[in-house]
Amino acid sequence: MNEKEYMKNARGGYDPISMIKPIDLARDSLVKEIVEKSQEMSRQIAALKKGFFDDIAAFDAIDEYLRSFGEVTDRLTAACNLSFKLREAVNYYTELDMLQSEQAEMAQ
């Protein structure tokens, strides 16, 4: 059966496209478009949700790490050291991204 000549109906059967009203074809097209956009949005929301949970887990890990130090001064020292390490990592990856984008531009 050629799918271009037939369209599945609500009961699971197939109707010839030539027998379907133009408004019904337009409605079907609209619904398919809405479903496609909704599925894409659902994927984006799932990725966003995962990112939130990853951020919260990182925050909890840092909090737990800092609480492992008994003295307040030790916690502050550890927090400063962690801050410097994070800045170094961010700078490193920023420079790496810039280098890769420059190389990609040069390759084109």
Steps between C-alpha positions, in 0.01 A plus 500: 500500500638838401494735801484802269168385360337393829467651844435319826163585653393515866385137498837376378389439144623675187307743282603618153634856523287595201190430714608718794373857523765773467407640842566159657839479328583849627385405851713185491802700386446755777469232768817326379686833509375574853598152620847535346555838667370364830736204488795731430395724789470194722857399412622852579317503834650161589849632420434814705372292791809278485717812503319630809548174684868491401542856631328411828716188537815707442384755756431223754842345435675833555295562815585155634869552417512834681314361801766229531733768641449550872621854544340800332841630389574166336168516318575850375845395381353198321230718343761748371715218361196345334405836352845542347493147357157560348617825340802323354278226358256749351783700345659184360179379336417849373839524333463148364159584350639817343795309355272231356267756343798682347630172358155420360483841333844454350403155368207649308 
